[in-house]
Amino acid sequence: MRSKEIADLAGVSVRTLRHYHAIGLLPEPPRGANGYREYGFDDLARLLRVKRLTTLGFSLERAGAVIDELDAPESTVDGSLDELDAELAAQIERLEEQRRTIALLKRERLDPDLPVRFAQAMKMISDAKDDADGSSESERTLLQLAANVFDEEALVELENVAVAIRDRGLSEKTLDLDRRVGELPPDASENDRAALVAEAVELLAPLFDAFDESNWNRPHTPSELMVMDYQNVIYNEAQSDVFNRIYQALEEMIVARKVPGSASVQRSSTTGRLLLDSDVTS
């Protein structure tokens, strides 16, 4: 039999046949006087065995070893079958978990390209806003970058803050403040900037108990610094100035546990920086 003949009989492609030769799974037969490989019935039988084992779920790497086990005297492949069964059970559980996640995303109308808990927290904050206009490309990019920053401690803090904003009826005010800071022109006056900072401090003061002090009293991680750098890119000078002054006030309330206006510890968590970025939560 030629390559195409044996491949057709086994239901594989000639390319697959050559790959099996390349990885040593199927020995190469001798070539005839015409230079073509000449396959025998033993070659076809081995090819069919490989196909059957891979259909069961064995990898190509393990299929060869299982064939060797089967061909050994007094062989038993119970161990290999048990291993395969355990692997398949784990795969099924992963697939079922993926299906549960998909159902949750559809039920709660969450963004599928964000981690679920992060998306749920963002939705809690933004539910008060009609998001038909969507977010800009830069805001979506910021959201993706920020989602990658959150470790377990920061994620718990974000969830606590989101719940506090929702339960204390502050969603609409938070989003309105986001919008007005985002509309600041680069040459906004000091009075306009100071007024927004003062309003934000008054708005956020009831939330400081939802923040985790430990997240605000440690060095920035490289990922957090990356998010901060991107914020400085997408916002104009006035917007960045207002955001930074709000973060500083949050630091004073959360870390120093002092009234706004006392010395800042020059530290802010990712939650705080994300919370008041215009329209990111929409």
C-alpha positions in Angstrom: 0.0 0.0 0.0 1.1 3.5 -0.8 0.8 6.4 1.7 -2.5 7.7 0.3 -4.0 4.2 0.3 -3.2 3.4 3.9 -4.2 6.9 5.0 -7.6 6.5 3.3 -8.2 3.1 4.8 -7.4 4.4 8.3 -9.4 7.6 7.8 -6.5 9.9 8.4 -4.6 12.4 6.2 -1.3 11.8 4.5 0.0 14.7 6.6 -1.1 12.9 9.8 0.7 9.8 8.6 3.9 11.7 8.1 3.6 13.4 11.5 3.3 9.9 13.1 6.5 9.0 11.4 8.2 12.2 12.5 7.4 11.6 16.2 8.2 7.9 16.1 4.7 6.7 16.7 4.5 4.8 13.4 7.7 3.1 12.0 8.6 4.1 8.5 8.3 1.1 6.1 11.0 0.3 3.6 10.8 1.9 0.2 10.3 -0.1 -3.0 12.4 0.0 -6.1 10.3 2.9 -7.3 11.2 5.0 -4.2 7.7 4.9 -2.6 7.1 3.7 0.9 5.4 0.3 0.9 3.0 -0.2 3.8 1.8 -3.6 5.1 -1.1 -4.9 7.0 0.8 -4.5 10.3 1.3 -0.9 9.6 -2.4 -0.4 8.9 -3.2 -2.3 12.1 -0.9 0.0 14.2 -2.3 3.1 12.6 -5.9 2.0 13.4 -4.8 1.2 17.0 -3.4 4.7 17.4 -6.5 6.3 16.0 -8.7 4.3 18.4 -6.6 5.2 21.4 -6.6 8.9 20.6 -10.3 8.7 20.0 -10.6 7.4 23.6 -8.7 10.4 24.8 -5.1 9.3 25.0 -2.5 11.8 23.7 -0.3 10.8 20.9 2.6 10.6 23.3 0.8 8.1 25.5 -0.8 6.1 22.7 2.5 4.6 21.8 3.2 3.5 25.4 -0.3 2.0 25.7 0.3 0.0 22.6 3.5 -1.3 24.1 1.7 -2.2 27.3 -0.9 -4.1 25.3 1.7 -6.0 23.4 3.7 -7.0 26.4 3.2 -10.5 27.9 0.5 -10.7 30.5 -0.2 -7.1 30.0 -2.8 -5.0 31.7 -3.7 -1.4 30.9 -6.0 -0.8 33.8 -3.7 1.7 35.3 -3.5 3.7 32.0 -7.3 3.5 31.7 -7.8 4.7 35.2 -5.5 7.7 34.6 -7.3 8.5 31.4 -10.7 8.3 33.2 -9.5 10.7 35.9 -8.2 13.1 33.3 -11.5 13.0 31.4 -13.4 13.5 34.6 -11.3 16.6 35.3 -11.9 17.9 31.8 -15.6 17.4 32.2 -15.6 19.4 35.4 -13.7 22.2 33.8 -16.1 22.2 30.9 -19.1 22.2 33.2 -17.6 25.1 35.1 -17.1 27.0 31.9 -20.8 26.4 31.0 -21.8 27.7 34.5 -19.7 30.8 33.9 -21.2 31.4 30.5 -24.7 31.0 32.0 -23.8 33.5 34.7 -22.4 36.0 32.2 -25.6 35.8 30.2 -27.9 36.0 33.2 -26.2 39.0 34.7 -25.2 40.6 31.4 -21.6 40.8 32.3 -18.7 41.5 30.0 -17.2 38.1 28.9 -13.7 39.6 28.4 -13.4 40.5 32.1 -12.9 38.3 35.2 -16.3 37.4 36.6 -16.0 38.9 40.1 -14.4 42.0 38.7 -17.2 42.4 36.1 -19.8 41.9 38.8 -18.3 44.6 41.0 -18.1 47.1 38.1 -21.7 46.4 37.1 -22.9 47.1 40.7 -21.3 50.5 40.5 -22.6 51.3 37.0 -26.1 49.8 37.1 -27.6 53.3 37.7 -26.3 54.5 34.4 -27.8 54.0 31.0 -24.8 52.5 29.2 -26.3 52.5 25.7 -23.6 54.9 24.5 -20.9 52.5 25.8 -17.4 53.3 26.8 -14.6 54.7 24.6 -11.8 52.5 23.4 -9.3 54.0 25.8 -11.7 53.4 28.7 -12.2 49.8 27.7 -8.4 49.4 27.6 -8.0 50.9 31.0 -10.7 48.5 32.4 -8.8 45.5 30.9 -5.5 46.7 32.3 -7.0 47.3 35.8 -8.7 43.9 35.8 -5.3 42.3 35.4 -4.0 44.2 38.5 -6.4 43.0 41.1 -5.2 40.2 43.5 -7.6 38.5 45.9 -7.2 41.2 48.6 -7.8 44.1 46.1 -10.7 42.3 44.6 -12.4 41.8 47.9 -11.9 45.5 48.6 -13.4 46.4 45.2 -16.4 44.2 45.9 -16.9 45.8 49.4 -16.8 49.3 47.9 -19.2 48.4 45.1 -21.7 46.9 47.6 -21.3 50.0 49.8 -21.9 52.3 46.8 -25.0 50.4 45.8 -26.5 49.8 49.2 -25.9 53.4 50.4 -27.6 54.8 47.2 -24.5 56.5 45.9 -24.3 55.0 42.4 -26.0 57.8 40.5 -23.9 60.5 42.4 -20.7 58.6 41.8 -21.3 58.2 38.1 -22.4 61.8 37.8 -19.2 62.9 39.4 -17.3 60.6 37.0 -18.9 62.3 34.1 -18.3 65.9 35.2 -14.6 65.2 36.0 -14.3 63.5 32.6 -15.7 66.7 30.9 -13.2 69.0 32.4 -11.2 70.9 29.8 -7.4 71.0 30.1 -7.4 74.6 31.2 -10.1 74.2 33.9 -9.9 76.8 36.6 -8.6 76.1 40.1 -12.1 76.9 41.5 -13.7 74.3 39.2 -11.0 71.7 40.1 -11.2 72.4 43.9 -15.0 72.3 43.8 -15.0 68.8 42.2 -12.4 67.5 44.7 -14.4 68.8 47.6 -17.6 67.2 46.3 -15.8 63.9 45.8 -14.4 63.9 49.3 -17.9 64.6 50.7 -19.3 61.8 48.5 -16.7 59.2 49.4 -16.4 59.9 53.1 -19.2 57.5 54.0 -17.3 54.8 52.1 -14.0 54.8 53.7 -14.9 51.9 56.0 -15.3 49.7 53.0 -11.7 50.2 51.9 -8.9 47.9 53.2 -6.1 49.9 54.7 -3.5 47.3 53.9 -4.1 47.8 50.2 -3.3 51.4 50.6 -0.2 51.1 52.8 2.2 49.1 50.6 4.4 49.8 47.6 2.9 50.0 44.2 3.3 46.9 42.1 4.7 47.2 38.5 1.2 46.4 37.2 -0.4 49.2 39.3 2.3 51.6 38.1 1.4 50.6 34.5 -2.2 51.4 35.1 -1.3 54.7 36.6 0.9 55.6 33.6 -2.0 54.7 31.2 -4.4 57.0 33.2 -2.0 59.8 32.7 -2.0 59.2 28.9 -5.8 59.1 28.4 -6.8 62.0 30.7 -5.9 65.7 30.2 -4.0 67.7 32.8 -7.0 69.0 34.6 -8.7 65.6 34.8 -5.5 63.9 36.1 -5.0 66.7 38.6 -8.5 66.3 40.0 -8.2 62.5 40.1 -4.9 62.6 41.9 -6.2 65.1 44.5 -9.2 62.9 45.1 -6.9 59.9 45.6 -4.8 61.9 48.0 -7.8 62.7 50.1 -8.8 59.0 50.1 -5.4 58.2 51.4 -5.8 60.6 54.2 -9.2 59.1 55.2 -8.2 55.5 54.8 -4.6 55.1 55.8 -4.0 58.0 58.2 -7.6 57.9 59.5 -7.5 61.7 59.7 -9.8 64.3 58.5 -9.3 65.5 54.9 -6.5 68.1 54.9 -3.9 66.3 57.0 -0.6 65.1 55.7 -1.0 62.4 53.0 0.9 59.2 53.0 1.2 59.4 49.1 -0.4 56.0 48.5 -3.6 54.9 46.8 -4.9 51.4 45.9 -6.0 50.3 42.5 -9.6 50.3 43.7 -9.5 54.0 44.5 -7.9 54.8 41.2 -10.5 52.8 39.2 -13.5 54.0 41.2 -13.4 57.6 40.0 -12.1 57.2 36.5 -14.7 58.8 34.2 -17.1 56.3 32.6 -14.8 53.3 33.1 -17.5 51.6 35.2 -20.1 52.1 32.5 
